Amino acid sequence: MPSPLRSLVQGRRNTYLFNALFNAELRYLVESFEAAEAGGNQDFRTLLNFSLGRIDDLSAMNTLGIDSQEDLFLLMAQAHLPMPRKRVRRRAFQAPAVTSVRSGRVRRFC
């Protein structure tokens, strides 16, 4: 059984490594954003707005001039940005559908 001191040291080490990785990632994002802004390239801003949920995937794909969601996903990965979460409104709309499917009643939303 590990000692409490060993566990504390391991926890501190993991926290330090996480903070170092987080700071490096944050620094990369800021530098990428500033470089894109300085060069007049709005693609990173579009990807950031999509990541934050400010615009939907179709608007982002239209602005970036791409045809598939796979390309959008690859651009998000290359930019080191997370994919957005579904908005609360959309989840609230989907909740009755999930509940009805679980209960065996399937409703169609048209």
TIDREN-956057 format. One record per atom (N, C-alpha, C, O, CB): residue number from 0; x, y, z; residue in three letters. Coordinates in nm, 3 decimals. Glycine has a CB too. Layout:
<nodes>
NODE     i        c1        c2        c3    aa
NODE   NUM         X         Y         Z   ala
...
</nodes>
This chain:
<nodes>
NODE     i        c1        c2        c3    aa
NODE     0     0.085    -0.118     0.000   met
NODE     0     0.000     0.000     0.000   met
NODE     0     0.089     0.124     0.000   met
NODE     0     0.178     0.136     0.084   met
NODE     0    -0.096     0.000     0.123   met
NODE     1     0.067     0.218    -0.094   pro
NODE     1     0.151     0.337    -0.100   pro
NODE     1     0.131     0.426     0.022   pro
NODE     1     0.022     0.436     0.079   pro
NODE     1     0.121     0.415    -0.227   pro
NODE     2     0.240     0.489     0.059   ser
NODE     2     0.232     0.577     0.175   ser
NODE     2     0.161     0.707     0.137   ser
NODE     2     0.158     0.744     0.020   ser
NODE     2     0.374     0.607     0.230   ser
NODE     3     0.104     0.778     0.237   pro
NODE     3     0.036     0.905     0.208   pro
NODE     3     0.131     1.008     0.149   pro
NODE     3     0.091     1.087     0.063   pro
NODE     3    -0.027     0.961     0.335   pro
NODE     4     0.255     1.008     0.193   leu
NODE     4     0.352     1.103     0.139   leu
NODE     4     0.381     1.075    -0.008   leu
NODE     4     0.389     1.167    -0.090   leu
NODE     4     0.481     1.099     0.220   leu
NODE     5     0.396     0.947    -0.041   arg
NODE     5     0.420     0.909    -0.181   arg
NODE     5     0.301     0.949    -0.268   arg
NODE     5     0.319     0.998    -0.380   arg
NODE     5     0.447     0.757    -0.193   arg
NODE     6     0.180     0.928    -0.218   ser
NODE     6     0.060     0.966    -0.292   ser
NODE     6     0.054     1.117    -0.312   ser
NODE     6     0.015     1.165    -0.419   ser
NODE     6    -0.065     0.918    -0.219   ser
NODE     7     0.092     1.192    -0.210   leu
NODE     7     0.092     1.338    -0.219   leu
NODE     7     0.192     1.385    -0.323   leu
NODE     7     0.162     1.473    -0.403   leu
NODE     7     0.123     1.400    -0.083   leu
NODE     8     0.312     1.326    -0.321   val
NODE     8     0.416     1.364    -0.418   val
NODE     8     0.371     1.329    -0.560   val
NODE     8     0.389     1.409    -0.652   val
NODE     8     0.549     1.292    -0.386   val
NODE     9     0.312     1.211    -0.577   gln
NODE     9     0.264     1.172    -0.710   gln
NODE     9     0.152     1.265    -0.757   gln
NODE     9     0.148     1.301    -0.875   gln
NODE     9     0.214     1.026    -0.707   gln
NODE    10     0.063     1.302    -0.666   gly
NODE    10    -0.044     1.395    -0.702   gly
NODE    10     0.009     1.530    -0.743   gly
NODE    10    -0.040     1.591    -0.839   gly
NODE    10    -0.140     1.411    -0.587   gly
NODE    11     0.110     1.579    -0.671   arg
NODE    11     0.171     1.709    -0.706   arg
NODE    11     0.240     1.700    -0.841   arg
NODE    11     0.232     1.793    -0.921   arg
NODE    11     0.272     1.753    -0.597   arg
NODE    12     0.308     1.588    -0.866   arg
NODE    12     0.378     1.570    -0.994   arg
NODE    12     0.278     1.569    -1.109   arg
NODE    12     0.301     1.632    -1.212   arg
NODE    12     0.460     1.438    -0.993   arg
NODE    13     0.167     1.498    -1.091   asn
NODE    13     0.064     1.494    -1.195   asn
NODE    13     0.003     1.632    -1.218   asn
NODE    13    -0.023     1.670    -1.332   asn
NODE    13    -0.045     1.393    -1.159   asn
NODE    14    -0.021     1.705    -1.111   thr
NODE    14    -0.075     1.841    -1.123   thr
NODE    14     0.022     1.931    -1.198   thr
NODE    14    -0.019     2.010    -1.284   thr
NODE    14    -0.106     1.899    -0.985   thr
NODE    15     0.151     1.920    -1.164   tyr
NODE    15     0.252     2.001    -1.231   tyr
NODE    15     0.257     1.968    -1.380   tyr
NODE    15     0.262     2.059    -1.463   tyr
NODE    15     0.390     1.979    -1.167   tyr
NODE    16     0.255     1.839    -1.415   leu
NODE    16     0.260     1.799    -1.556   leu
NODE    16     0.136     1.848    -1.631   leu
NODE    16     0.146     1.895    -1.744   leu
NODE    16     0.273     1.646    -1.568   leu
NODE    17     0.020     1.837    -1.567   phe
NODE    17    -0.103     1.885    -1.630   phe
NODE    17    -0.096     2.035    -1.655   phe
NODE    17    -0.130     2.082    -1.763   phe
NODE    17    -0.224     1.851    -1.543   phe
NODE    18    -0.052     2.110    -1.554   asn
NODE    18    -0.042     2.256    -1.568   asn
NODE    18     0.058     2.293    -1.677   asn
NODE    18     0.034     2.387    -1.753   asn
NODE    18    -0.001     2.320    -1.436   asn
NODE    19     0.170     2.221    -1.685   ala
NODE    19     0.269     2.250    -1.789   ala
NODE    19     0.210     2.224    -1.927   ala
NODE    19     0.230     2.305    -2.018   ala
NODE    19     0.396     2.163    -1.768   ala
NODE    20     0.139     2.114    -1.944   leu
NODE    20     0.077     2.084    -2.074   leu
NODE    20    -0.031     2.185    -2.108   leu
NODE    20    -0.041     2.229    -2.222   leu
NODE    20     0.018     1.942    -2.074   leu
NODE    21    -0.112     2.221    -2.009   phe
NODE    21    -0.218     2.318    -2.031   phe
NODE    21    -0.160     2.453    -2.071   phe
NODE    21    -0.211     2.516    -2.164   phe
NODE    21    -0.304     2.332    -1.905   phe
NODE    22    -0.056     2.498    -2.003   asn
NODE    22     0.007     2.626    -2.035   asn
NODE    22     0.067     2.625    -2.174   asn
NODE    22     0.057     2.723    -2.247   asn
NODE    22     0.114     2.660    -1.932   asn
NODE    23     0.130     2.513    -2.212   ala
NODE    23     0.188     2.504    -2.347   ala
NODE    23     0.078     2.509    -2.452   ala
NODE    23     0.093     2.577    -2.554   ala
NODE    23     0.269     2.373    -2.362   ala
NODE    24    -0.032     2.439    -2.429   glu
NODE    24    -0.143     2.440    -2.524   glu
NODE    24    -0.206     2.578    -2.534   glu
NODE    24    -0.237     2.624    -2.643   glu
NODE    24    -0.248     2.337    -2.483   glu
NODE    25    -0.225     2.642    -2.422   leu
NODE    25    -0.281     2.777    -2.421   leu
NODE    25    -0.189     2.875    -2.493   leu
NODE    25    -0.237     2.960    -2.569   leu
NODE    25    -0.306     2.823    -2.276   leu
NODE    26    -0.061     2.864    -2.470   arg
NODE    26     0.036     2.950    -2.539   arg
NODE    26     0.029     2.929    -2.690   arg
NODE    26     0.033     3.025    -2.767   arg
NODE    26     0.179     2.922    -2.487   arg
NODE    27     0.019     2.803    -2.732   tyr
NODE    27     0.007     2.771    -2.874   tyr
NODE    27    -0.118     2.834    -2.934   tyr
NODE    27    -0.113     2.892    -3.043   tyr
NODE    27     0.006     2.619    -2.896   tyr
NODE    28    -0.231     2.824    -2.864   leu
NODE    28    -0.355     2.881    -2.916   leu
NODE    28    -0.347     3.032    -2.929   leu
NODE    28    -0.392     3.089    -3.029   leu
NODE    28    -0.470     2.844    -2.825   leu
NODE    29    -0.291     3.097    -2.830   val
NODE    29    -0.279     3.244    -2.834   val
NODE    29    -0.186     3.286    -2.948   val
NODE    29    -0.218     3.378    -3.023   val
NODE    29    -0.226     3.298    -2.699   val
NODE    30    -0.072     3.218    -2.961   glu
NODE    30     0.021     3.252    -3.068   glu
NODE    30    -0.040     3.227    -3.205   glu
NODE    30    -0.021     3.307    -3.297   glu
NODE    30     0.151     3.173    -3.054   glu
NODE    31    -0.113     3.117    -3.221   ser
NODE    31    -0.179     3.087    -3.349   ser
NODE    31    -0.283     3.192    -3.382   ser
NODE    31    -0.292     3.237    -3.497   ser
NODE    31    -0.244     2.948    -3.345   ser
NODE    32    -0.361     3.231    -3.283   phe
NODE    32    -0.465     3.331    -3.305   phe
NODE    32    -0.403     3.465    -3.343   phe
NODE    32    -0.448     3.530    -3.437   phe
NODE    32    -0.552     3.346    -3.179   phe
NODE    33    -0.299     3.506    -3.271   glu
NODE    33    -0.234     3.634    -3.301   glu
NODE    33    -0.169     3.633    -3.438   glu
NODE    33    -0.175     3.732    -3.510   glu
NODE    33    -0.131     3.667    -3.195   glu
NODE    34    -0.106     3.521    -3.476   ala
NODE    34    -0.043     3.512    -3.608   ala
NODE    34    -0.148     3.518    -3.719   ala
NODE    34    -0.127     3.583    -3.822   ala
NODE    34     0.040     3.382    -3.620   ala
NODE    35    -0.260     3.452    -3.699   ala
NODE    35    -0.367     3.455    -3.800   ala
NODE    35    -0.425     3.594    -3.812   ala
NODE    35    -0.451     3.641    -3.923   ala
NODE    35    -0.477     3.355    -3.764   ala
NODE    36    -0.445     3.662    -3.699   glu
NODE    36    -0.498     3.798    -3.702   glu
NODE    36    -0.402     3.893    -3.771   glu
NODE    36    -0.443     3.977    -3.850   glu
NODE    36    -0.528     3.847    -3.560   glu
NODE    37    -0.273     3.879    -3.741   ala
NODE    37    -0.172     3.967    -3.802   ala
NODE    37    -0.165     3.946    -3.953   ala
NODE    37    -0.141     4.041    -4.027   ala
NODE    37    -0.035     3.942    -3.739   ala
NODE    38    -0.186     3.822    -3.997   gly
NODE    38    -0.181     3.792    -4.140   gly
NODE    38    -0.312     3.817    -4.212   gly
NODE    38    -0.319     3.798    -4.333   gly
NODE    38    -0.140     3.651    -4.160   gly
NODE    39    -0.415     3.858    -4.141   gly
NODE    39    -0.543     3.884    -4.203   gly
NODE    39    -0.622     3.757    -4.234   gly
NODE    39    -0.721     3.763    -4.307   gly
NODE    39    -0.523     3.961    -4.330   gly
NODE    40    -0.581     3.644    -4.179   asn
NODE    40    -0.649     3.517    -4.202   asn
NODE    40    -0.757     3.499    -4.096   asn
NODE    40    -0.727     3.498    -3.976   asn
NODE    40    -0.547     3.398    -4.201   asn
NODE    41    -0.881     3.484    -4.139   gln
NODE    41    -0.994     3.471    -4.048   gln
NODE    41    -1.033     3.326    -4.021   gln
NODE    41    -1.132     3.301    -3.952   gln
NODE    41    -1.112     3.547    -4.102   gln
NODE    42    -0.958     3.230    -4.076   asp
NODE    42    -0.994     3.090    -4.060   asp
NODE    42    -0.987     3.047    -3.913   asp
NODE    42    -1.076     2.976    -3.865   asp
NODE    42    -0.902     3.002    -4.144   asp
NODE    43    -0.883     3.088    -3.842   phe
NODE    43    -0.871     3.049    -3.703   phe
NODE    43    -0.984     3.108    -3.620   phe
NODE    43    -1.036     3.042    -3.530   phe
NODE    43    -0.735     3.091    -3.646   phe
NODE    44    -1.021     3.231    -3.650   arg
NODE    44    -1.134     3.294    -3.579   arg
NODE    44    -1.263     3.215    -3.604   arg
NODE    44    -1.343     3.195    -3.512   arg
NODE    44    -1.151     3.442    -3.623   arg
NODE    45    -1.283     3.171    -3.728   thr
NODE    45    -1.401     3.092    -3.761   thr
NODE    45    -1.400     2.961    -3.684   thr
NODE    45    -1.503     2.920    -3.629   thr
NODE    45    -1.407     3.065    -3.913   thr
NODE    46    -1.285     2.893    -3.680   leu
NODE    46    -1.275     2.768    -3.606   leu
NODE    46    -1.296     2.790    -3.457   leu
NODE    46    -1.360     2.708    -3.390   leu
NODE    46    -1.138     2.703    -3.631   leu
NODE    47    -1.244     2.899    -3.404   leu
NODE    47    -1.262     2.930    -3.263   leu
NODE    47    -1.410     2.957    -3.233   leu
NODE    47    -1.462     2.909    -3.133   leu
NODE    47    -1.177     3.051    -3.222   leu
NODE    48    -1.476     3.033    -3.318   asn
NODE    48    -1.619     3.060    -3.299   asn
NODE    48    -1.700     2.931    -3.305   asn
NODE    48    -1.796     2.914    -3.229   asn
NODE    48    -1.670     3.158    -3.406   asn
NODE    49    -1.663     2.840    -3.395   phe
NODE    49    -1.730     2.711    -3.402   phe
NODE    49    -1.706     2.630    -3.276   phe
NODE    49    -1.797     2.568    -3.222   phe
NODE    49    -1.684     2.633    -3.526   phe
NODE    50    -1.582     2.630    -3.229   ser
NODE    50    -1.547     2.555    -3.108   ser
NODE    50    -1.622     2.606    -2.986   ser
NODE    50    -1.661     2.527    -2.899   ser
NODE    50    -1.397     2.562    -3.083   ser
NODE    51    -1.642     2.737    -2.979   leu
NODE    51    -1.713     2.797    -2.866   leu
NODE    51    -1.865     2.788    -2.880   leu
NODE    51    -1.938     2.825    -2.789   leu
NODE    51    -1.672     2.942    -2.852   leu
NODE    52    -1.913     2.738    -2.995   gly
NODE    52    -2.056     2.723    -3.016   gly
NODE    52    -2.125     2.849    -3.064   gly
NODE    52    -2.248     2.858    -3.061   gly
NODE    52    -2.120     2.678    -2.889   gly
NODE    53    -2.049     2.946    -3.108   arg
NODE    53    -2.109     3.072    -3.156   arg
NODE    53    -2.171     3.057    -3.294   arg
NODE    53    -2.267     3.126    -3.327   arg
NODE    53    -2.004     3.182    -3.158   arg
NODE    54    -2.115     2.966    -3.376   ile
NODE    54    -2.170     2.939    -3.509   ile
NODE    54    -2.185     2.788    -3.523   ile
NODE    54    -2.117     2.711    -3.455   ile
NODE    54    -2.078     2.998    -3.622   ile
NODE    55    -2.274     2.747    -3.612   asp
NODE    55    -2.294     2.604    -3.631   asp
NODE    55    -2.198     2.548    -3.735   asp
NODE    55    -2.123     2.623    -3.798   asp
NODE    55    -2.439     2.576    -3.673   asp
NODE    56    -2.202     2.418    -3.754   asp
NODE    56    -2.107     2.353    -3.843   asp
NODE    56    -2.127     2.394    -3.989   asp
NODE    56    -2.029     2.408    -4.062   asp
NODE    56    -2.120     2.204    -3.831   asp
NODE    57    -2.250     2.414    -4.031   leu
NODE    57    -2.275     2.454    -4.170   leu
NODE    57    -2.220     2.593    -4.199   leu
NODE    57    -2.163     2.617    -4.306   leu
NODE    57    -2.424     2.450    -4.200   leu
NODE    58    -2.236     2.686    -4.105   ser
NODE    58    -2.182     2.820    -4.123   ser
NODE    58    -2.029     2.816    -4.127   ser
NODE    58    -1.967     2.883    -4.209   ser
NODE    58    -2.229     2.914    -4.010   ser
NODE    59    -1.970     2.736    -4.039   ala
NODE    59    -1.824     2.725    -4.036   ala
NODE    59    -1.773     2.665    -4.167   ala
NODE    59    -1.676     2.714    -4.224   ala
NODE    59    -1.778     2.639    -3.917   ala
NODE    60    -1.838     2.559    -4.214   met
NODE    60    -1.794     2.495    -4.338   met
NODE    60    -1.810     2.589    -4.457   met
NODE    60    -1.725     2.592    -4.546   met
NODE    60    -1.872     2.366    -4.363   met
NODE    61    -1.918     2.667    -4.459   asn
NODE    61    -1.941     2.762    -4.567   asn
NODE    61    -1.835     2.872    -4.565   asn
NODE    61    -1.781     2.908    -4.670   asn
NODE    61    -2.081     2.824    -4.554   asn
NODE    62    -1.805     2.925    -4.446   thr
NODE    62    -1.705     3.031    -4.434   thr
NODE    62    -1.566     2.982    -4.473   thr
NODE    62    -1.489     3.054    -4.537   thr
NODE    62    -1.704     3.086    -4.292   thr
NODE    63    -1.535     2.859    -4.433   leu
NODE    63    -1.403     2.803    -4.463   leu
NODE    63    -1.392     2.749    -4.604   leu
NODE    63    -1.282     2.722    -4.653   leu
NODE    63    -1.370     2.693    -4.365   leu
NODE    64    -1.505     2.732    -4.672   gly
NODE    64    -1.504     2.682    -4.809   gly
NODE    64    -1.475     2.533    -4.818   gly
NODE    64    -1.410     2.488    -4.912   gly
NODE    64    -1.403     2.757    -4.890   gly
NODE    65    -1.523     2.456    -4.721   ile
NODE    65    -1.503     2.311    -4.723   ile
NODE    65    -1.637     2.242    -4.738   ile
NODE    65    -1.742     2.300    -4.709   ile
NODE    65    -1.430     2.263    -4.596   ile
NODE    66    -1.633     2.116    -4.784   asp
NODE    66    -1.755     2.044    -4.817   asp
NODE    66    -1.799     1.941    -4.714   asp
NODE    66    -1.917     1.907    -4.707   asp
NODE    66    -1.740     1.978    -4.947   asp
NODE    67    -1.705     1.890    -4.635   ser
NODE    67    -1.742     1.778    -4.549   ser
NODE    67    -1.712     1.808    -4.402   ser
NODE    67    -1.624     1.889    -4.369   ser
NODE    67    -1.668     1.652    -4.592   ser
NODE    68    -1.787     1.741    -4.316   gln
NODE    68    -1.764     1.755    -4.173   gln
NODE    68    -1.631     1.692    -4.133   gln
NODE    68    -1.570     1.733    -4.034   gln
NODE    68    -1.878     1.692    -4.094   gln
NODE    69    -1.586     1.593    -4.210   glu
NODE    69    -1.456     1.532    -4.183   glu
NODE    69    -1.344     1.635    -4.199   glu
NODE    69    -1.252     1.639    -4.117   glu
NODE    69    -1.432     1.412    -4.276   glu
NODE    70    -1.352     1.717    -4.303   asp
NODE    70    -1.251     1.823    -4.321   asp
NODE    70    -1.255     1.923    -4.206   asp
NODE    70    -1.151     1.970    -4.161   asp
NODE    70    -1.272     1.895    -4.455   asp
NODE    71    -1.375     1.955    -4.161   leu
NODE    71    -1.390     2.046    -4.048   leu
NODE    71    -1.327     1.986    -3.923   leu
NODE    71    -1.257     2.054    -3.849   leu
NODE    71    -1.538     2.078    -4.022   leu
NODE    72    -1.351     1.857    -3.900   phe
NODE    72    -1.292     1.789    -3.786   phe
NODE    72    -1.139     1.791    -3.795   phe
NODE    72    -1.072     1.814    -3.695   phe
NODE    72    -1.343     1.643    -3.778   phe
NODE    73    -1.085     1.766    -3.913   leu
NODE    73    -0.939     1.767    -3.930   leu
NODE    73    -0.881     1.906    -3.906   leu
NODE    73    -0.774     1.919    -3.847   leu
NODE    73    -0.901     1.718    -4.071   leu
NODE    74    -0.950     2.009    -3.951   leu
NODE    74    -0.904     2.146    -3.926   leu
NODE    74    -0.907     2.178    -3.777   leu
NODE    74    -0.817     2.244    -3.725   leu
NODE    74    -0.990     2.246    -4.004   leu
NODE    75    -1.011     2.132    -3.709   met
NODE    75    -1.020     2.155    -3.564   met
NODE    75    -0.906     2.084    -3.492   met
NODE    75    -0.848     2.140    -3.399   met
NODE    75    -1.156     2.106    -3.509   met
NODE    76    -0.874     1.963    -3.533   ala
NODE    76    -0.764     1.889    -3.471   ala
NODE    76    -0.631     1.957    -3.500   ala
NODE    76    -0.546     1.966    -3.411   ala
NODE    76    -0.762     1.743    -3.521   ala
NODE    77    -0.612     2.004    -3.621   gln
NODE    77    -0.488     2.071    -3.657   gln
NODE    77    -0.471     2.202    -3.580   gln
NODE    77    -0.359     2.241    -3.547   gln
NODE    77    -0.484     2.098    -3.808   gln
NODE    78    -0.581     2.269    -3.552   ala
NODE    78    -0.577     2.395    -3.478   ala
NODE    78    -0.573     2.372    -3.327   ala
NODE    78    -0.564     2.467    -3.250   ala
NODE    78    -0.698     2.481    -3.513   ala
NODE    79    -0.579     2.245    -3.284   his
NODE    79    -0.577     2.210    -3.141   his
NODE    79    -0.698     2.266    -3.067   his
NODE    79    -0.688     2.307    -2.952   his
NODE    79    -0.448     2.261    -3.074   his
NODE    80    -0.813     2.268    -3.134   leu
NODE    80    -0.935     2.318    -3.073   leu
NODE    80    -1.032     2.202    -3.049   leu
NODE    80    -1.038     2.110    -3.131   leu
NODE    80    -1.001     2.426    -3.163   leu
NODE    81    -1.106     2.205    -2.940   pro
NODE    81    -1.203     2.097    -2.914   pro
NODE    81    -1.328     2.116    -2.998   pro
NODE    81    -1.364     2.227    -3.036   pro
NODE    81    -1.240     2.093    -2.764   pro
NODE    82    -1.394     2.005    -3.026   met
NODE    82    -1.522     2.012    -3.096   met
NODE    82    -1.624     2.071    -2.999   met
NODE    82    -1.617     2.047    -2.879   met
NODE    82    -1.567     1.871    -3.149   met
NODE    83    -1.719     2.147    -3.051   pro
NODE    83    -1.818     2.210    -2.962   pro
NODE    83    -1.914     2.107    -2.905   pro
NODE    83    -1.934     1.999    -2.960   pro
NODE    83    -1.896     2.318    -3.036   pro
NODE    84    -1.973     2.144    -2.793   arg
NODE    84    -2.078     2.062    -2.734   arg
NODE    84    -2.211     2.107    -2.791   arg
NODE    84    -2.224     2.218    -2.843   arg
NODE    84    -2.078     2.072    -2.577   arg
NODE    85    -2.309     2.020    -2.781   lys
NODE    85    -2.442     2.058    -2.829   lys
NODE    85    -2.498     2.165    -2.739   lys
NODE    85    -2.474     2.165    -2.618   lys
NODE    85    -2.537     1.936    -2.835   lys
NODE    86    -2.571     2.255    -2.798   arg
NODE    86    -2.631     2.362    -2.720   arg
NODE    86    -2.742     2.308    -2.632   arg
NODE    86    -2.800     2.202    -2.659   arg
NODE    86    -2.685     2.472    -2.813   arg
NODE    87    -2.771     2.381    -2.526   val
NODE    87    -2.874     2.339    -2.431   val
NODE    87    -3.009     2.330    -2.500   val
NODE    87    -3.085     2.237    -2.474   val
NODE    87    -2.881     2.435    -2.313   val
NODE    88    -3.040     2.427    -2.586   arg
NODE    88    -3.168     2.425    -2.657   arg
NODE    88    -3.184     2.296    -2.736   arg
NODE    88    -3.290     2.233    -2.731   arg
NODE    88    -3.180     2.545    -2.750   arg
NODE    89    -3.081     2.257    -2.809   arg
NODE    89    -3.088     2.139    -2.892   arg
NODE    89    -3.103     2.013    -2.805   arg
NODE    89    -3.179     1.923    -2.839   arg
NODE    89    -2.963     2.128    -2.980   arg
NODE    90    -3.030     2.008    -2.693   arg
NODE    90    -3.041     1.894    -2.603   arg
NODE    90    -3.181     1.887    -2.543   arg
NODE    90    -3.237     1.778    -2.528   arg
NODE    90    -2.935     1.902    -2.491   arg
NODE    91    -3.238     2.001    -2.508   ala
NODE    91    -3.372     2.003    -2.450   ala
NODE    91    -3.474     1.952    -2.551   ala
NODE    91    -3.571     1.886    -2.513   ala
NODE    91    -3.410     2.145    -2.404   ala
NODE    92    -3.452     1.982    -2.678   phe
NODE    92    -3.542     1.934    -2.782   phe
NODE    92    -3.526     1.784    -2.801   phe
NODE    92    -3.624     1.715    -2.829   phe
NODE    92    -3.516     2.007    -2.914   phe
NODE    93    -3.405     1.731    -2.785   gln
NODE    93    -3.380     1.590    -2.808   gln
NODE    93    -3.421     1.504    -2.689   gln
NODE    93    -3.444     1.384    -2.706   gln
NODE    93    -3.235     1.568    -2.838   gln
NODE    94    -3.431     1.562    -2.572   ala
NODE    94    -3.464     1.483    -2.452   ala
NODE    94    -3.597     1.409    -2.466   ala
NODE    94    -3.601     1.290    -2.433   ala
NODE    94    -3.468     1.574    -2.331   ala
NODE    95    -3.706     1.472    -2.512   pro
NODE    95    -3.830     1.395    -2.527   pro
NODE    95    -3.817     1.280    -2.626   pro
NODE    95    -3.877     1.174    -2.606   pro
NODE    95    -3.943     1.487    -2.571   pro
NODE    96    -3.739     1.299    -2.732   ala
NODE    96    -3.720     1.193    -2.830   ala
NODE    96    -3.648     1.074    -2.768   ala
NODE    96    -3.686     0.959    -2.792   ala
NODE    96    -3.642     1.245    -2.951   ala
NODE    97    -3.546     1.099    -2.689   val
NODE    97    -3.473     0.991    -2.624   val
NODE    97    -3.563     0.919    -2.525   val
NODE    97    -3.562     0.797    -2.519   val
NODE    97    -3.348     1.045    -2.553   val
NODE    98    -3.639     0.994    -2.449   thr
NODE    98    -3.730     0.935    -2.351   thr
NODE    98    -3.835     0.849    -2.421   thr
NODE    98    -3.866     0.739    -2.374   thr
NODE    98    -3.799     1.045    -2.267   thr
NODE    99    -3.889     0.897    -2.532   ser
NODE    99    -3.992     0.820    -2.602   ser
NODE    99    -3.934     0.694    -2.665   ser
NODE    99    -4.003     0.593    -2.671   ser
NODE    99    -4.058     0.906    -2.708   ser
NODE   100    -3.810     0.699    -2.711   val
NODE   100    -3.746     0.580    -2.768   val
NODE   100    -3.723     0.477    -2.658   val
NODE   100    -3.744     0.357    -2.680   val
NODE   100    -3.612     0.617    -2.837   val
NODE   101    -3.679     0.522    -2.541   arg
NODE   101    -3.656     0.429    -2.430   arg
NODE   101    -3.785     0.362    -2.385   arg
NODE   101    -3.784     0.246    -2.345   arg
NODE   101    -3.593     0.502    -2.312   arg
NODE   102    -3.895     0.435    -2.391   ser
NODE   102    -4.022     0.379    -2.344   ser
NODE   102    -4.092     0.298    -2.452   ser
NODE   102    -4.198     0.240    -2.427   ser
NODE   102    -4.113     0.489    -2.296   ser
NODE   103    -4.035     0.293    -2.572   gly
NODE   103    -4.095     0.215    -2.680   gly
NODE   103    -4.187     0.294    -2.770   gly
NODE   103    -4.233     0.243    -2.872   gly
NODE   103    -4.170     0.102    -2.623   gly
NODE   104    -4.214     0.419    -2.733   arg
NODE   104    -4.297     0.504    -2.818   arg
NODE   104    -4.205     0.590    -2.903   arg
NODE   104    -4.126     0.668    -2.850   arg
NODE   104    -4.395     0.592    -2.733   arg
NODE   105    -4.215     0.577    -3.031   val
NODE   105    -4.131     0.654    -3.121   val
NODE   105    -4.215     0.764    -3.184   val
NODE   105    -4.318     0.736    -3.246   val
NODE   105    -4.066     0.565    -3.230   val
NODE   106    -4.172     0.887    -3.167   arg
NODE   106    -4.241     1.001    -3.227   arg
NODE   106    -4.154     1.057    -3.337   arg
NODE   106    -4.031     1.051    -3.330   arg
NODE   106    -4.274     1.111    -3.120   arg
NODE   107    -4.216     1.111    -3.437   arg
NODE   107    -4.141     1.174    -3.545   arg
NODE   107    -4.151     1.325    -3.528   arg
NODE   107    -4.258     1.380    -3.501   arg
NODE   107    -4.193     1.129    -3.685   arg
NODE   108    -4.037     1.391    -3.546   phe
NODE   108    -4.033     1.537    -3.543   phe
NODE   108    -4.014     1.583    -3.686   phe
NODE   108    -3.910     1.557    -3.747   phe
NODE   108    -3.919     1.591    -3.450   phe
NODE   109    -4.112     1.651    -3.739   cys
NODE   109    -4.103     1.699    -3.877   cys
NODE   109    -4.108     1.848    -3.880   cys
NODE   109    -4.101     1.908    -3.987   cys
NODE   109    -4.214     1.643    -3.963   cys
</nodes>
